[in-house]
Amino acid sequence: MTAKFPRTGKILVVDDSPDNIFLVKTILEAEGYTISSANNGVSALSKLEASTYDLVLLDLMMPEMDGYEVTTRIRNEMNLQQYIPILIITAHDTANVAQGLDLGADDFIRKPVSVDELLARVRSLLRLKHSIDERDEIARQRQDFVSRLTHDLRTPLVAADRMLMLFQQGALGILSPQMQEVITIMARSNANLLAMVNTLLEVYRFEAGRKTLVFQPVNLSKLLTEVSGELKPLAQEKALTINVDFADDLNTYTIMGDRLELHRLFTNLLGNAIKFTNSGSVTLRLHYRTNINHIITIEIADTGPGIPPQEQSTLFERFRQGNHNLSGSGLGLYLSRRIVEAHQGTISVNSELGKGSVFIVDLPLKQ
């Protein structure tokens, strides 16, 4: 028994032969599909940018821009909102088909086209499309739910933070030493939870494409000096020294960036270095990479315990927690990576057990 499947879908047929387009269009329209056509690769890409399609039927051998290049551009250059399956139509050998599949096509069919085979492959790829769209929609709904939940959680946490601050300041009456100690613990725990919620909210804003960055000239040496000054009390609590090592000729150099997000980035990296270092120092360095033009490098080095090699490869991934007893939610470094990438930069780590870690951020200089 043939499985039933809705005969709906918007299909783009790309072929330089009008006869081939007419044949495929006649077969598919008889099944209820909506068909558009293009007789060359440039026209096909233009149609894909202007409208949404559920499937592309693509001839490999076309003049000027062949099916290989069209496939490459669809997969690598076009910022499509949804995945579009590509069905190659070819009269050539397996090697040609294999190349098309390697470039990102999903299936192929040989000329002369068999009606039953064409319809079966179209139905198969539309089922694939339907499954991917459902998966993406579920993921989007989950992200929206977490984002809304995180946003709603933030309001009572901020209110609790303000009330605890009033208690600590004595605005609501004098506290006994025991009560003062309890309020201090509560305030610290609430602050940690609020920081986690804020980080989670920022992560989902990035992932949902709802994060808007405001780029302006930013003096890195001033920004890093500001961040180190703000975190100095945390270092002093642990008897750590924060060293600042900036090349003199970099004091006036700027990058184009979102100052608030860069401040978040370096606060996170320097805060981590302080948190995981029990003795010694943390050093901020600002310098050129001698082998890379127009790139400025920021290094945050610590004398902490170091990071095991097996953890370093996944350190900047989502929800990847380290084995250290102070490890957090596993989102801080992931968010740091997203911020760096939004500034067209890179972030990496060099670490050796027992000898500390160096987090390296490369950012493009303002030209």
N, C-alpha and C positions, 0 to 999 in steps of 0.2 A: 504494500500500500504506500502511495506517495504521501510524504508528510506535507501538511498544509502550511503555507507561509504567505503572509500578506504580499500581494503583488503590487507593492508601492515602492517608490524610490525615485530620486532624481539622478539621472545618469548622464555623464558627459562622454560622448564618443569622439575620439580624436584620430583622424586618419586623413591623409592627403588625397585619397581616392574617393570621389563622390559616390561611385558605385558601391564601395564597401560601406560607407556611411549609410547609404539608402537601405542596404540589405540588413545591417544590424539594427538600424532604427525601426524598420518594418517589423522585425521579429520581436523586439522588446516592447514597442508600443502596443502590439497585439496582446501582450500580457498585462498591460495596464501601467507600465512604467512611463515616466515623463523623461523625454530625451532632448538633450541639447547637443550640438555638434560644433566641432572646430576642425579646420582643414590644415592646421599647422601648430607647432609647439607654442609659438608666441601668442596666438589667439587663445589656445587652451589655458595658458597661465593667466591671461587677462580675464577670461571667464571665471576661473577659480578665485581670483581676487575679488571679483564683483558679486559673486553669488555662492551659495553653499550647494554642495553635491554629496550624494551618498556613495557614489562609485565613479571611477574613471576607467573607461575602456580605451587603451592606448596602443596605437600601432607603433612598432619599434622603428621601422625604416621610413623616415620622413626626411625631405630635404631641409637644409639650413639647420633646424634644431630637431634632432632625432628623439626617439622615445627614451633613450638613456638619459639625455640631458634634462628632458621634461621631468622624469622620475626623480633625478637628483635635486632639481630645484624645488619640486613639491616637498620632498622629505627634508631638505637641508636649509632652504632659504625662505620658504613661505611660512608666515606665522598664522597657520590655520587654527581656528578655534576648536575644530573637531577632526578626528582622524578620518581620512578618506582612503578606502582600499583602491588599489590599482590593479587592473586586469590587463596583462599584456596580450596583444594580438600579433602573432608573428608567423611568417612562413619559413623561418630560418631554423638552424640546428640548435642542439641542446646548449652549446657553448654560449650562443647569443641569449638564450633564455636564462641561463645561470647568471650571466652578467646583470641582466635586468632585475632578477630576484635579489642579487647581492646589493644592488643600489636602492632597494626598498619596495619593489613591486611585491604583490601578495600572491599572484597566481598568473597562469598563462593559458592561452588557447591557440591552437595552430589553425592557419588557413589551409584549405577552405573550411569555413566555420560550419560546424554541425549545429543545427537548431537545438537539439536536446542538450548537447554538451554546453552550448553557450548559456542556455537558460539555467542549467544546473550550477554552473560556475558563478553566474550572476547571483542566484539565490544564496549560494554558499557564502559569497563575500558580503552580501547584504546582511546575512545572519551575523557574520563577524562584526560588521559595522554596528549592528543593533546591540550586540553584547558589549562592545567597547563603550558605546554611548551610555548604556545602562551603568556600567562600572564607573565611568567618569561622573555620572550624575549622582550616584551613591556617594562617591568620594567628595564631590562638591557639597552635598547636603551635610555630610559629616563635618566637613571643615566649617561650614556656616554655623552648624550647631555648636561646635567647640568655640568658635569665635564669639558667638552671641553669649554663650555660657560664661566664657572668660571675661567678656565685657561686663556682664551683670555681676559677676563675682567681685570685680574690682571696686565697685561703688561701696559696698559694706566694709571692705577691707580698708579703703581710704578713710571712711568714717571712724572705724575702730582705731586706726593709726592716730587720727587727730584727738580722739578721746583719751587714749593712752598718753599722748604727749601732754595733755592738760593735767592728767594725774601726776606725771613726773615733774611738771613745773609747779605743782602745789596749788594750782588754780582752784581745785575742788576740795581743798583742805589738806592739812598736814598729814603725811603718811608715816606710819611706824617703819623702822628699818626693815622689818620682815615684809611689810606690804610693798615698800619701795623695791625690794629684791624681786618679789613676785611680778610687779608691774614691769620691771626692766626685762624679765624673761619673756613676759607676754608681748611686750613691744618688739623685742628682737624676733620672736617667732612670727609675729604678724608682719613685720617688715620683710622677712624672708619669703613668706607666702605671697605678699604683694609683689615682690620682685619676680617670683616665679610666674605669677599671673600676667604681669606686664610683658615678660619675655615670651610667654606662650601667645599672647595677643599679637605681639610684633611678628612672630614667626608666621602666624596664619594670615596676617596682612600681606606679608611678602608672598606667601604661597598662593593666595587668592588673587594676586595682582592688584591689590587695593592699596598698596603702599606708594605714596607719592613723595618723591625726593625733591628737595629744593636745592639746586646746585648754585653755588656761589664761590668766589675765591676764599680759600681757607689757608691760613698760615699754620702749618703743621707744628712748628716749634712752639708757637704760642699755645696751640691747643694741647699739646703733650705736656707742656709746663703746667697748664691749668689742671689737667687730669691728675698729674702726679701730686700737685698741691692738695687737691681734694682728697686723695687717698693716703696722704702722708700720715694722718692720725692712725689709720688701720695698721700701717707698717710700724709705727712707733709702739703700738700696743704689743707687738711681737718682737720688739727690739731689732727690727730690720732697717737697713739703710736703702733709700731709693736714690740711685745714681742717675744722673742725666748726662748723656754724652752726645752732644749735637755738634756737627761740623760747623765752624764759624760761617762759612759761605752759604749755609742753608737757611740762615735765620730770616732771610727776606723772600725765600721761595714759597710759592703757593701751589695748591692743587685746586681743581674744581670739584667741589663735593658738598654734600649735605652736612653742615657742621654738627647738627644734633645727632645724626646717625654715626658720624665719625667719633663724636664724643662718647656715644654708647659703646662703640666698638672698642676703643682704647681703654675705657673704664672697665669693661668686661675682661679684657686681656690682662691689664695691670692688676685688677682685683683678683683674678685667678692666680697670678704669680705670687701675690702676697698671701693669699689663702693657703696655697700648697707649699709655701716655704716657711720652715720653722726657725731657721737660723741663716745668717749671712746677709745677702742683699738682693735687690731687684734693680736691673739696669735698663734704662730706656736709651736706645741709640737711634740716631737719624743720620742717614748717609746715602750716597749714591752707590748703586751697584756698578762697578767699573766696567762690566761687560754688557750692560744693558743701557741703551740710550733713553733719555727722558723718563727714567723711572727713579722714584725716590723710595728708599727702603726704611721701614721702621722695625726695629727689633726690640722685643721685650724678653730679657734674659733673667733667669732666676737661678738660685743655688739650692733648689728643692730636690726632691728624691728622684726626679726624672720620670719618664713615661715608658712603660714596656714597649718593645718593638711591635708586638701584636696589636697593641691598642692604637698606635700612631696612624695606621692606615685608615682607620674608621673614625678618627677623632672628631672630624668636622661633619659627620653624618648626623642625621636626626635621631634623637633619643638614644645616642650612644653614650652610656655612662662608663666612666673609668672604674677601676677596682679600688681606688683610694677611698678611705672612709669619709672624706669630705666631698666626694663627687656629688654633683647636684642632679638636676633633671635630665641632663644630656641635651639641652637646647641652647645653652649659652654660646658654645663654639659653633654650632650650626647657624645660629643667627649671625654670629660674627662673619662667617663665610658668606652668607647672603648679602650682608652689608658691603663687604669687600668686593664681591662680584658685581654688585650694583654700581660700583665705582670703577668698573673695568680693571680691577686689580686681582691679585692672587694672595692667598694666605697658606703658610706651611709651617711645619715644626721640625726642629732638630733637637733630639733629646737622647740622653744616655743615662741609664740607671745609676744613681748615686752621684751624678755630675750635673744635674739640673736640666733645664729646658730653655730653648730659644724659639719664640714664636716670631715669624717673619711675615711682614705685610709689605707687598710691593704695590705702589700706586703710581699712576701716570702723572707727571708734572703738568701744570698748566702751560700750554704752548702760546 
